[in-house]
Amino acid sequence: MTIDIAIINGTVLPMGGAKPIENGVVTITGGAITAVGPADAVDIRGARKVVDASLSAVMPGFCDSHTHIASNMLLRGLLEDAKLFEWLSTMWQLKRNFDPETLYWASLTGLVEMVKSGITTFNEHFDAYAVEPEIEALKKIPLRATLGYGFADRGLYAPITDWSWKTLNNFGDLVARHHKTRDGLLQIGLSPHAPYSCGEEMYRLTREVADAYGVPIHTHLAEGTQEMAYMAENYGTSPVRWLESLGFLKGDITAAHCTQLDQEDMRILAAHDVKIGHCPCCNAKLNSGTMPLKCVLEHGITVGLATDGPASHNTLDMFQEMKFAGLIHKDKTNDVEFLKTHEILELATAQGAKAMNRPETGRLVPGMAADVIVVDLDKAHSLPVYDTAAALVYSSRADDVTHTIVNGRMLMENRIVAGIDEAEIRREFRTRAHALRKRSLG
């Protein structure tokens, strides 16, 4: 068998519960991993390309289980020190002025940031902005992506009501055009915004469409105290209980945030196999609360780490997300032994893939998708590396990623992203973003 890429001399972290391999080798043929093991057990003769990962970690690419790329790129740093609903209101002033070209360059900029920080798979929730520009951008930087078409019919998002119903009623056309295309890299999904912005009829139709076409669902759920107060006042129950009463909850759902869960909510989510995209940085920043991760995991709920995007977190950096997750949950549980470094890495890789219903990635195992990153550990801020997992979680940075491979294709080699003019992308994005802000806010 011909080997397209052999990665050698690194510390391989296969994930999925497998132990690290010192002086390990990973081989790739086509879009799949073909071998993982110690150097003396893997034959790399005839490999077309050899990557020397000495003093580096070799691991699955990060799986960002909930994010907003194009919109949040345009909103990064626009409004700081604000509560969630007030923040959303200001964001809407720009979103209503989005145009396809601006979204295209914003998407490209986000994809550049992700590929350079080791994110190989992401779960996009489009709330009130167009999906097509990002589909186009993914032709340039082909990450593994699930793109959720965002729907709403009330509150701040009421202006997209007509578009939402029309798109839902014709979703089969979008499935035929995009779902599981580009060698399986691109999938699409359904993204009802949140229980406070979508009514009963919209959630019911979303469930019918998901069942009919076999596409995943991605929604915000139990995100903050303001949402809980709205649901209590208008429905007399929690968002989780309300969605269960509609027959909406199933295993194809990624529920983002979930900071405001009680024991009954967790029991319900576990019973229906609902997954969670956990965003500790943005939740803390917006004072939305901290998801009770220890209790959630004790209920057997699948959880993946997520960035929420660069407006609410300010970066697309899973290293920051891992570190903060470890810190905040040790503090909140008063248990320094909770959430060990290898468990945090699982949340960012294998569990993240499961949380967004992309089981083909997130682990380095023969037959799995060849989504691999190399992280340089020979850095002043990482040394000495006594424990690779500890270095990755608490010391490494996004710009320590040297190589990013998606579906067997080398998207970044030695920090150079292939096939793009990064300076042009930054220039176009910067110009269009400032123009958008000026016409939206003056």
Secondary structure, 3 states (H helix, E strand, C coil): CCCCEEEEEEEECCECCECCEEEEEEEEECCEEEEEEEHHHCCCCCCCEEEECCCEEEEECEEEEEECCHHHHHHCCCCCCCCHHHHHHHHHHHHCCCCHHHHHHHHHHHHHHHHHHCEEEEEEECCCCCCHHHHHHHHHCCCEEEEEEEECCCHHHHHHHHHHHHHHHCHHHHHHHHCCECCCCEEEEEEECCCCCCCHHHHHHHHHHHHHHCCCEEEEECCCHHHHHHHHHHHCCCHHHHHHHCCCCCCCEEEEECCCCCHHHHHHHHHCCCEEEECHHHHHHCCCCCCCHHHHHHCCCCEEECCCCCCCCCCCCHHHHHHHHHHHHHHHHCCCCCCCHHHHHHHHCHHHHHHCCCCCCCCCCCCCECCEEEEECCCCCCCCCCCHHHHHHHCCCHHHEEEEEECCEEEEECCEECCCCHHHHHHHHHHHHHHHHHHHHC
